[in-house]
């Protein structure tokens, strides 16, 4: 027998608590017999570490700190000096890209020594750029997964993104909405590339079906406290629920740059007794909280900077546990939640509509059970990690010519 197929995962920060889907993916690849090595720019520096990270037990190589001033080549508008095989993608080079090129030159010999067959990056920014440069130096094919901020944010260089998609053997993205957007971007740029939609999967064994005993009136929201999650609209919706005299409690789990602003909004609305900002949680704590929830809500919005969610994994987690969900019609979310069948959808930035949807579910136990049961069936059918990662493995092998 030949050696196992070996994939090098190129990640900017590892491990990150908010990127459990990457760890889940790597674990399933390992279960399928694929050797996985992690090539990261740096540690995320987070206090909480996902339990699955310890289970993965894959080798991790962190890049040394480098400065672009150590890079000996002069830049040109159509690439770098012919003294190197690295390419800039036709965009104006800057200090950041110069540093990435130097990091790639340092990483390439290690990748060759490790016998890696395929490079795969998560996110279409630094990680995909690094994988592209290392591929150019080594001849090892590369692919990357495009998610949300990395393709939608106003700061994204669309010319570079299109160029990188054309160079990659394969681009994976997490929703049909994203796939259409990226194909349009390629067409406008006059380039071609292979883009495949492959949904983030859920470990159905970890989120096994079990009896739920929800706490009456408990509304749960989970996610980073950033604009695109829309938690300010959840707070506004809770104010409306209180004005209507409804009995409820709301727990928002997560941390982020908006924590202070959200806490102030809670106090301004007189909701300190109703809403708790619970901070970041491990996946074990998240599962325990979801099991207690009467309703799960994720009121995503398109941020002022263009940032938005692609396909929120936490929605899938709640649905797998048969928690009735409320979310918005943003990007790929309608591909997860079929309104009135597997959850409820409202328009983004609509606190009144959000409050109405929450009120409907809080007072309708039969509807909650029906939505929850159908939601789990859909996740098991379309978002099963075991099945989706099998497809990913085949994509890698075919793209590498193995």
VOPAGU-2260 file (C-alpha; in pm, 1 decimal, decimal comma):
REM VOPAGU-2260
SITE   aa  ch    i         X         Y         Z
SITE  UNK   A    0       0,0       0,0       0,0
SITE  UNK   A    1     115,4     353,2     -71,8
SITE  UNK   A    2     142,4     624,7     187,2
SITE  UNK   A    3    -179,2     792,4     307,0
SITE  UNK   A    4    -289,8    1102,6     119,9
SITE  UNK   A    5    -141,1    1402,1     303,8
SITE  UNK   A    6    -315,1    1741,8     324,7
SITE  UNK   A    7    -148,5    2051,2     465,9
SITE  UNK   A    8    -404,9    2289,3     616,9
SITE  UNK   A    9    -294,4    2652,5     582,3
SITE  UNK   A   10    -455,7    2867,9     851,9
SITE  UNK   A   11    -381,9    3220,2     971,2
SITE  UNK   A   12    -459,2    3152,8    1337,8
SITE  UNK   A   13    -495,2    2816,4    1503,8
SITE  UNK   A   14    -672,4    2707,7    1714,7
SITE  UNK   A   15    -970,4    2945,2    1718,3
SITE  UNK   A   16   -1283,3    2880,2    1921,8
SITE  UNK   A   17   -1506,2    3038,2    1656,0
SITE  UNK   A   18   -1373,3    2803,9    1384,3
SITE  UNK   A   19   -1488,3    2467,7    1517,5
SITE  UNK   A   20   -1602,3    2370,5    1166,9
SITE  UNK   A   21   -1238,7    2353,6    1053,6
SITE  UNK   A   22   -1140,6    2120,0    1337,3
SITE  UNK   A   23   -1447,9    1904,7    1269,9
SITE  UNK   A   24   -1347,2    1883,0     903,7
SITE  UNK   A   25    -988,4    1782,6     982,0
SITE  UNK   A   26   -1101,7    1522,1    1235,7
SITE  UNK   A   27   -1328,3    1359,1     979,3
SITE  UNK   A   28   -1050,3    1358,1     717,6
SITE  UNK   A   29    -828,2    1181,5     971,4
SITE  UNK   A   30   -1103,8     925,3    1030,1
SITE  UNK   A   31   -1108,8     864,7     653,4
SITE  UNK   A   32    -736,4     785,4     657,4
SITE  UNK   A   33    -601,9    1122,8     540,6
SITE  UNK   A   34    -286,5    1254,7     708,2
SITE  UNK   A   35    -338,5    1614,9     824,2
SITE  UNK   A   36     -68,4    1869,4     907,9
SITE  UNK   A   37    -148,8    2224,0    1020,6
SITE  UNK   A   38      58,2    2513,5     885,1
SITE  UNK   A   39     -38,4    2827,0    1076,6
SITE  UNK   A   40      92,9    3180,5    1083,6
SITE  UNK   A   41      36,5    3209,1    1456,9
SITE  UNK   A   42    -154,9    3090,3    1760,3
SITE  UNK   A   43    -489,7    3260,9    1819,5
SITE  UNK   A   44    -391,5    3340,3    2179,7
SITE  UNK   A   45    -736,0    3250,4    2315,7
SITE  UNK   A   46    -795,2    3126,5    2668,2
SITE  UNK   A   47   -1062,2    2872,4    2573,7
SITE  UNK   A   48    -956,3    2584,7    2347,0
SITE  UNK   A   49   -1207,5    2365,2    2169,9
SITE  UNK   A   50   -1226,5    2008,0    2302,7
SITE  UNK   A   51   -1196,4    1870,7    1948,3
SITE  UNK   A   52    -859,7    2042,1    1906,6
SITE  UNK   A   53    -713,7    1804,5    2164,5
SITE  UNK   A   54    -878,8    1508,2    1993,9
SITE  UNK   A   55    -725,5    1601,4    1658,0
SITE  UNK   A   56    -367,8    1578,2    1784,1
SITE  UNK   A   57    -226,3    1679,7    1444,9
SITE  UNK   A   58     123,1    1824,9    1404,5
SITE  UNK   A   59     123,5    2205,3    1396,2
SITE  UNK   A   60     397,5    2420,8    1243,7
SITE  UNK   A   61     392,4    2793,2    1323,3
SITE  UNK   A   62     571,4    3039,4    1096,4
SITE  UNK   A   63     856,6    3245,5    1237,9
SITE  UNK   A   64     796,5    3619,0    1267,8
SITE  UNK   A   65     936,5    3793,4     962,3
SITE  UNK   A   66     956,5    4146,5     830,9
SITE  UNK   A   67     906,5    4251,2     470,1
SITE  UNK   A   68    1238,4    4437,6     499,6
SITE  UNK   A   69    1410,8    4101,7     492,1
SITE  UNK   A   70    1262,7    4038,2     147,7
SITE  UNK   A   71    1530,3    4105,5    -116,4
SITE  UNK   A   72    1318,2    4152,2    -429,6
SITE  UNK   A   73    1195,1    4470,5    -590,3
SITE  UNK   A   74     825,8    4491,2    -678,7
SITE  UNK   A   75     679,8    4552,3   -1021,1
SITE  UNK   A   76     317,4    4617,9   -1114,3
SITE  UNK   A   77     291,2    4287,7   -1305,3
SITE  UNK   A   78     467,6    4067,2   -1049,4
SITE  UNK   A   79     796,3    4045,5    -864,3
SITE  UNK   A   80    1151,7    4020,5    -985,7
SITE  UNK   A   81    1209,9    3727,6   -1224,0
SITE  UNK   A   82    1464,3    3602,0    -970,5
SITE  UNK   A   83    1174,6    3426,7    -795,9
SITE  UNK   A   84     886,0    3210,1    -910,9
SITE  UNK   A   85     642,5    3385,9    -677,8
SITE  UNK   A   86     375,0    3604,9    -834,6
SITE  UNK   A   87     179,4    3898,5    -699,0
SITE  UNK   A   88    -140,4    3843,4    -893,8
SITE  UNK   A   89    -114,2    4164,4   -1088,1
SITE  UNK   A   90    -214,8    4383,4    -794,0
SITE  UNK   A   91      -8,0    4655,5    -635,6
SITE  UNK   A   92     227,5    4492,3    -387,8
SITE  UNK   A   93     257,9    4620,7     -35,1
SITE  UNK   A   94     440,9    4540,3     285,4
SITE  UNK   A   95     189,1    4271,3     381,9
SITE  UNK   A   96     216,3    4078,4      55,4
SITE  UNK   A   97     594,3    4106,1      67,3
SITE  UNK   A   98     594,4    3952,1     412,6
SITE  UNK   A   99     364,7    3673,2     292,1
SITE  UNK   A  100     604,0    3597,1       5,6
SITE  UNK   A  101     893,5    3568,2     246,5
SITE  UNK   A  102     688,8    3343,7     474,5
SITE  UNK   A  103     605,5    3125,5     173,2
SITE  UNK   A  104     973,6    3097,5      83,1
SITE  UNK   A  105    1044,3    2982,2     438,6
SITE  UNK   A  106     752,8    2738,9     442,2
SITE  UNK   A  107     805,6    2574,9     102,6
SITE  UNK   A  108    1104,9    2352,5     198,8
SITE  UNK   A  109     916,7    2223,7     503,8
SITE  UNK   A  110     610,2    2138,8     293,4
SITE  UNK   A  111     827,1    1942,6      51,2
SITE  UNK   A  112    1011,2    1762,8     332,2
SITE  UNK   A  113     682,3    1660,2     495,7
SITE  UNK   A  114     565,0    1499,0     171,6
SITE  UNK   A  115     240,0    1695,5     155,7
SITE  UNK   A  116      25,1    1604,6    -146,6
SITE  UNK   A  117    -222,0    1890,2    -137,5
SITE  UNK   A  118    -248,4    2231,8      31,2
SITE  UNK   A  119    -585,1    2355,7     152,0
SITE  UNK   A  120    -649,2    2696,6     306,2
SITE  UNK   A  121    -951,4    2821,1     495,1
SITE  UNK   A  122   -1053,6    3177,6     408,9
SITE  UNK   A  123    -977,4    3361,4      87,9
SITE  UNK   A  124    -738,6    3614,8     242,6
SITE  UNK   A  125    -391,1    3552,1     393,6
SITE  UNK   A  126    -425,5    3173,3     408,6
SITE  UNK   A  127    -520,4    3134,4      42,5
SITE  UNK   A  128    -246,6    3377,2     -61,0
SITE  UNK   A  129       8,4    3175,3     135,5
SITE  UNK   A  130    -111,7    2845,9     -13,3
SITE  UNK   A  131     -95,2    2998,1    -362,1
SITE  UNK   A  132     265,1    3116,4    -317,1
SITE  UNK   A  133     381,9    2788,0    -164,5
SITE  UNK   A  134     215,6    2603,5    -452,0
SITE  UNK   A  135     401,7    2822,2    -702,4
SITE  UNK   A  136     733,0    2738,2    -533,4
SITE  UNK   A  137     675,3    2364,8    -487,6
SITE  UNK   A  138     433,9    2258,4    -760,0
SITE  UNK   A  139     202,8    2111,9    -494,5
SITE  UNK   A  140    -159,4    2186,7    -593,3
SITE  UNK   A  141    -371,1    2404,0    -365,7
SITE  UNK   A  142    -734,2    2481,3    -294,5
SITE  UNK   A  143    -916,2    2701,1     -46,6
SITE  UNK   A  144   -1252,4    2742,2     121,3
SITE  UNK   A  145   -1418,9    3083,7      90,3
SITE  UNK   A  146   -1658,1    3177,5     369,6
SITE  UNK   A  147   -1800,9    3528,5     423,8
SITE  UNK   A  148   -1593,9    3825,2     540,9
SITE  UNK   A  149   -1306,5    3700,1     324,8
SITE  UNK   A  150   -1512,0    3757,0       7,7
SITE  UNK   A  151   -1779,3    4014,8      97,9
SITE  UNK   A  152   -1594,4    4276,4     307,2
SITE  UNK   A  153   -1546,4    4609,6     134,0
SITE  UNK   A  154   -1168,5    4580,9     182,7
SITE  UNK   A  155   -1145,1    4259,1     -22,6
SITE  UNK   A  156    -931,5    4308,0    -334,7
SITE  UNK   A  157   -1159,9    4147,1    -592,3
SITE  UNK   A  158    -889,4    4143,1    -859,9
SITE  UNK   A  159    -654,8    3944,4    -636,3
SITE  UNK   A  160    -936,8    3712,8    -528,2
SITE  UNK   A  161   -1033,0    3636,1    -888,5
SITE  UNK   A  162    -669,3    3576,3    -980,8
SITE  UNK   A  163    -623,7    3337,8    -688,9
SITE  UNK   A  164    -944,5    3149,1    -770,3
SITE  UNK   A  165    -819,8    3101,8   -1125,8
SITE  UNK   A  166    -485,0    2967,7   -1000,5
SITE  UNK   A  167    -638,4    2725,0    -748,4
SITE  UNK   A  168    -719,7    2369,7    -852,6
SITE  UNK   A  169   -1044,0    2405,3    -662,3
SITE  UNK   A  170   -1238,7    2661,9    -461,6
SITE  UNK   A  171   -1485,6    2536,4    -203,4
SITE  UNK   A  172   -1754,2    2768,1     -72,1
SITE  UNK   A  173   -2023,8    2716,2     187,1
SITE  UNK   A  174   -2347,8    2815,7      11,5
SITE  UNK   A  175   -2508,6    2843,2    -330,3
SITE  UNK   A  176   -2536,1    3217,7    -266,2
SITE  UNK   A  177   -2156,8    3237,1    -230,5
SITE  UNK   A  178   -2097,6    3016,9    -534,8
SITE  UNK   A  179   -2306,4    3245,0    -757,3
SITE  UNK   A  180   -2127,1    3552,1    -620,2
SITE  UNK   A  181   -1780,7    3404,3    -685,1
SITE  UNK   A  182   -1870,6    3283,7   -1034,0
SITE  UNK   A  183   -1993,3    3634,6   -1115,9
SITE  UNK   A  184   -1667,8    3777,8    -985,3
SITE  UNK   A  185   -1467,9    3542,1   -1209,6
SITE  UNK   A  186   -1681,2    3631,9   -1511,3
SITE  UNK   A  187   -1641,9    4006,5   -1455,6
SITE  UNK   A  188   -1265,1    3957,1   -1424,9
SITE  UNK   A  189   -1249,9    3756,4   -1747,7
SITE  UNK   A  190   -1118,9    3447,7   -1566,0
SITE  UNK   A  191   -1232,3    3090,2   -1516,6
SITE  UNK   A  192   -1205,5    2860,7   -1218,7
SITE  UNK   A  193   -1362,8    2560,2   -1053,2
SITE  UNK   A  194   -1596,7    2648,9    -766,3
SITE  UNK   A  195   -1782,3    2382,8    -570,0
SITE  UNK   A  196   -2047,7    2437,3    -304,6
SITE  UNK   A  197   -1995,4    2214,6      -3,6
SITE  UNK   A  198   -2190,8    2292,2     310,0
SITE  UNK   A  199   -2026,6    2305,7     651,5
SITE  UNK   A  200   -2115,8    1980,6     821,4
SITE  UNK   A  201   -2233,8    1884,5    1167,4
SITE  UNK   A  202   -2111,4    1588,7    1372,7
SITE  UNK   A  203   -2442,8    1409,9    1424,6
SITE  UNK   A  204   -2288,7    1182,1    1690,2
SITE  UNK   A  205   -2184,8    1482,2    1900,2
SITE  UNK   A  206   -2529,5    1639,2    1856,7
SITE  UNK   A  207   -2720,7    1316,2    1908,6
SITE  UNK   A  208   -3100,4    1324,6    1929,5
SITE  UNK   A  209   -3213,5    1324,7    2291,2
SITE  UNK   A  210   -3506,7    1439,6    2500,6
SITE  UNK   A  211   -3509,7    1815,3    2553,7
SITE  UNK   A  212   -3641,4    1989,6    2861,9
SITE  UNK   A  213   -3635,3    2355,2    2761,6
SITE  UNK   A  214   -3652,2    2627,3    3021,8
SITE  UNK   A  215   -3983,9    2812,5    2969,4
SITE  UNK   A  216   -3935,3    3143,9    2791,1
SITE  UNK   A  217   -3556,8    3104,7    2741,8
SITE  UNK   A  218   -3434,2    3280,5    2426,7
SITE  UNK   A  219   -3073,6    3198,5    2334,6
SITE  UNK   A  220   -2839,4    3375,4    2092,1
SITE  UNK   A  221   -2482,7    3254,6    2031,2
SITE  UNK   A  222   -2208,5    3419,1    1827,5
SITE  UNK   A  223   -1930,5    3673,4    1829,3
SITE  UNK   A  224   -2044,7    4014,2    1948,9
SITE  UNK   A  225   -1987,3    4190,5    1618,0
SITE  UNK   A  226   -2214,5    4393,1    1391,7
SITE  UNK   A  227   -2298,4    4118,3    1141,8
SITE  UNK   A  228   -2457,7    3899,8    1411,9
SITE  UNK   A  229   -2730,5    4161,9    1465,6
SITE  UNK   A  230   -2757,8    4118,1    1842,4
SITE  UNK   A  231   -2851,9    4484,2    1886,7
SITE  UNK   A  232   -3177,6    4400,1    1703,7
SITE  UNK   A  233   -3234,2    4106,1    1936,6
SITE  UNK   A  234   -3205,4    4344,3    2230,9
SITE  UNK   A  235   -3453,1    4580,8    2065,9
SITE  UNK   A  236   -3689,2    4287,8    2002,0
SITE  UNK   A  237   -3666,0    4190,5    2369,1
SITE  UNK   A  238   -3767,4    4544,6    2465,6
SITE  UNK   A  239   -4080,8    4504,4    2251,7
SITE  UNK   A  240   -4156,4    4166,5    2411,6
SITE  UNK   A  241   -4128,7    4322,5    2756,3
SITE  UNK   A  242   -4356,3    4610,2    2654,6
SITE  UNK   A  243   -4614,2    4349,6    2548,3
SITE  UNK   A  244   -4595,9    4196,9    2895,9
SITE  UNK   A  245   -4439,0    3867,9    2784,6
SITE  UNK   A  246   -4237,8    3659,7    3030,5
SITE  UNK   A  247   -3897,2    3559,4    2895,6
SITE  UNK   A  248   -3525,7    3544,5    2966,1
SITE  UNK   A  249   -3255,3    3594,9    2704,5
SITE  UNK   A  250   -2895,1    3467,2    2716,5
SITE  UNK   A  251   -2643,9    3587,2    2455,1
SITE  UNK   A  252   -2323,3    3379,5    2457,3
SITE  UNK   A  253   -2008,1    3507,9    2292,4
SITE  UNK   A  254   -1755,8    3787,5    2311,5
SITE  UNK   A  255   -1632,8    4057,9    2080,1
SITE  UNK   A  256   -1586,2    4424,8    2005,4
SITE  UNK   A  257   -1952,2    4517,6    2059,1
SITE  UNK   A  258   -1979,4    4381,4    2413,3
SITE  UNK   A  259   -1967,5    4721,3    2585,1
SITE  UNK   A  260   -2212,9    4876,8    2337,9
SITE  UNK   A  261   -2456,3    4587,0    2374,9
SITE  UNK   A  262   -2434,2    4601,3    2755,2
SITE  UNK   A  263   -2512,8    4974,1    2742,0
SITE  UNK   A  264   -2809,7    4909,2    2510,6
SITE  UNK   A  265   -2945,4    4646,8    2751,6
SITE  UNK   A  266   -2927,9    4894,9    3041,0
SITE  UNK   A  267   -3078,8    5179,3    2835,9
SITE  UNK   A  268   -3379,1    4958,8    2756,5
SITE  UNK   A  269   -3417,3    4854,4    3120,2
SITE  UNK   A  270   -3348,7    4488,9    3038,8
SITE  UNK   A  271   -3074,3    4403,2    3289,0
SITE  UNK   A  272   -3303,1    4149,8    3458,1
SITE  UNK   A  273   -3407,5    3990,5    3129,2
SITE  UNK   A  274   -3088,0    3972,2    2920,4
SITE  UNK   A  275   -2752,0    3820,5    3018,7
SITE  UNK   A  276   -2429,5    3856,6    2819,4
SITE  UNK   A  277   -2273,2    3523,7    2914,8
SITE  UNK   A  278   -1931,5    3559,2    2745,3
SITE  UNK   A  279   -1748,1    3303,2    2532,2
SITE  UNK   A  280   -1831,3    2935,9    2585,9
SITE  UNK   A  281   -1675,5    2602,1    2498,4
SITE  UNK   A  282   -1873,4    2373,4    2269,1
SITE  UNK   A  283   -1975,0    2158,9    2567,2
SITE  UNK   A  284   -2120,5    2469,0    2733,1
SITE  UNK   A  285   -2287,5    2575,2    2408,2
SITE  UNK   A  286   -2458,8    2237,7    2373,6
SITE  UNK   A  287   -2578,2    2251,4    2734,9
SITE  UNK   A  288   -2719,6    2601,3    2679,4
SITE  UNK   A  289   -2894,8    2501,5    2357,0
SITE  UNK   A  290   -3058,1    2206,0    2530,3
SITE  UNK   A  291   -3218,6    2451,1    2774,2
SITE  UNK   A  292   -3338,3    2693,6    2504,9
SITE  UNK   A  293   -3702,1    2737,9    2412,7
SITE  UNK   A  294   -3598,2    2934,7    2103,2
SITE  UNK   A  295   -3264,9    3002,8    1932,5
SITE  UNK   A  296   -3220,0    3332,4    1747,6
SITE  UNK   A  297   -2945,2    3463,4    1518,7
SITE  UNK   A  298   -3056,7    3795,3    1363,1
SITE  UNK   A  299   -2772,3    3831,6    1110,0
SITE  UNK   A  300   -2729,3    4151,5     906,8
SITE  UNK   A  301   -2508,6    4276,6     626,2
SITE  UNK   A  302   -2262,1    4507,5     801,2
SITE  UNK   A  303   -2188,1    4859,6     690,6
SITE  UNK   A  304   -1846,7    4734,4     576,3
SITE  UNK   A  305   -2005,0    4462,7     360,8
SITE  UNK   A  306   -1922,5    4189,3     612,1
SITE  UNK   A  307   -2187,7    3921,8     663,5
SITE  UNK   A  308   -2227,0    3561,7     768,8
SITE  UNK   A  309   -2198,6    3290,5     506,0
SITE  UNK   A  310   -2355,2    2981,3     659,3
SITE  UNK   A  311   -2356,9    3008,2    1042,1
SITE  UNK   A  312   -2258,6    2673,7    1195,0
SITE  UNK   A  313   -2433,5    2756,3    1522,5
SITE  UNK   A  314   -2768,6    2763,4    1338,7
SITE  UNK   A  315   -2703,1    2407,4    1225,6
SITE  UNK   A  316   -2606,4    2307,6    1579,2
SITE  UNK   A  317   -2930,8    2442,6    1722,0
SITE  UNK   A  318   -3135,2    2276,0    1447,6
SITE  UNK   A  319   -2959,7    1943,5    1505,5
SITE  UNK   A  320   -3065,6    1961,2    1870,4
SITE  UNK   A  321   -3423,0    2032,0    1751,9
SITE  UNK   A  322   -3428,9    2384,3    1895,4
SITE  UNK   A  323   -3670,2    2600,4    1691,9
SITE  UNK   A  324   -3473,0    2878,9    1524,7
SITE  UNK   A  325   -3536,3    3235,5    1412,4
SITE  UNK   A  326   -3294,8    3405,4    1172,8
SITE  UNK   A  327   -3281,9    3644,8     876,8
SITE  UNK   A  328   -3278,0    3625,9     497,5
SITE  UNK   A  329   -2905,5    3700,5     464,6
SITE  UNK   A  330   -2666,4    3521,3     223,2
SITE  UNK   A  331   -2689,2    3141,7     266,0
SITE  UNK   A  332   -2921,8    3134,7     567,2
SITE  UNK   A  333   -3237,6    3061,4     360,2
SITE  UNK   A  334   -3052,1    2751,9     235,2
SITE  UNK   A  335   -3050,0    2626,5     596,2
SITE  UNK   A  336   -3383,7    2757,4     723,4
SITE  UNK   A  337   -3697,5    2697,6     518,8
SITE  UNK   A  338   -3941,8    2954,0     652,2
SITE  UNK   A  339   -4233,8    2789,7     827,5
SITE  UNK   A  340   -4085,8    2442,0     778,8
SITE  UNK   A  341   -3749,2    2421,8     959,6
SITE  UNK   A  342   -3757,2    2759,3    1134,0
SITE  UNK   A  343   -3874,2    3117,3    1093,1
SITE  UNK   A  344   -3709,5    3391,4     887,5
SITE  UNK   A  345   -3751,1    3768,7     915,4
SITE  UNK   A  346   -3594,1    4057,9     728,9
SITE  UNK   A  347   -3262,2    4185,8     857,3
SITE  UNK   A  348   -3263,2    4490,2    1090,4
SITE  UNK   A  349   -3635,0    4437,7    1162,8
SITE  UNK   A  350   -3672,7    4432,7    1541,8
SITE  UNK   A  351   -4053,4    4438,8    1516,2
SITE  UNK   A  352   -4062,1    4136,2    1286,7
SITE  UNK   A  353   -3808,7    3959,3    1506,1
SITE  UNK   A  354   -4018,1    4021,8    1818,0
SITE  UNK   A  355   -4328,5    3888,5    1641,0
SITE  UNK   A  356   -4149,1    3568,3    1536,5
SITE  UNK   A  357   -4015,5    3513,3    1888,9
SITE  UNK   A  358   -4358,9    3576,6    2039,2
SITE  UNK   A  359   -4514,7    3327,3    1797,6
SITE  UNK   A  360   -4273,6    3052,1    1899,5
SITE  UNK   A  361   -4278,5    3128,3    2272,3
SITE  UNK   A  362   -4652,0    3066,5    2281,3
SITE  UNK   A  363   -4675,2    2770,6    2038,6
SITE  UNK   A  364   -4521,7    2446,8    2179,0
SITE  UNK   A  365   -4664,3    2230,7    1898,9
SITE  UNK   A  366   -4511,7    2454,2    1630,3
SITE  UNK   A  367   -4178,7    2450,3    1815,8
SITE  UNK   A  368   -4174,1    2068,4    1818,6
SITE  UNK   A  369   -4267,3    2046,7    1450,1
SITE  UNK   A  370   -4002,4    2297,2    1340,1
SITE  UNK   A  371   -3737,2    2131,2    1556,0
SITE  UNK   A  372   -3804,9    1780,1    1426,1
SITE  UNK   A  373   -3804,4    1888,4    1060,3
SITE  UNK   A  374   -3490,5    2095,5    1118,1
SITE  UNK   A  375   -3292,9    1795,7    1245,0
SITE  UNK   A  376   -3410,9    1587,0     949,8
SITE  UNK   A  377   -3282,3    1852,3     709,0
SITE  UNK   A  378   -2944,2    1877,8     881,4
SITE  UNK   A  379   -2903,8    1499,1     876,8
SITE  UNK   A  380   -2989,3    1495,0     506,1
SITE  UNK   A  381   -2780,1    1787,6     378,1
SITE  UNK   A  382   -2528,3    1890,3     645,3
SITE  UNK   A  383   -2385,7    1561,5     771,4
SITE  UNK   A  384   -2011,2    1603,2     827,1
SITE  UNK   A  385   -1937,2    1239,0     749,3
SITE  UNK   A  386   -2093,9    1264,8     402,8
SITE  UNK   A  387   -1972,7    1613,6     318,6
SITE  UNK   A  388   -1609,8    1545,9     412,7
SITE  UNK   A  389   -1611,8    1231,9     197,3
SITE  UNK   A  390   -1688,4    1462,2     -95,0
SITE  UNK   A  391   -1414,1    1701,6      15,0
SITE  UNK   A  392   -1159,7    1418,0      29,3
SITE  UNK   A  393   -1251,5    1313,2    -325,5
SITE  UNK   A  394   -1217,2    1673,3    -445,1
SITE  UNK   A  395    -867,5    1688,9    -293,3
SITE  UNK   A  396    -755,8    1359,7    -446,9
SITE  UNK   A  397    -893,9    1438,9    -792,8
SITE  UNK   A  398    -746,0    1790,7    -785,5
SITE  UNK   A  399    -406,1    1649,2    -694,7
SITE  UNK   A  400    -412,3    1383,1    -967,3
SITE  UNK   A  401    -354,8    1108,3    -708,9
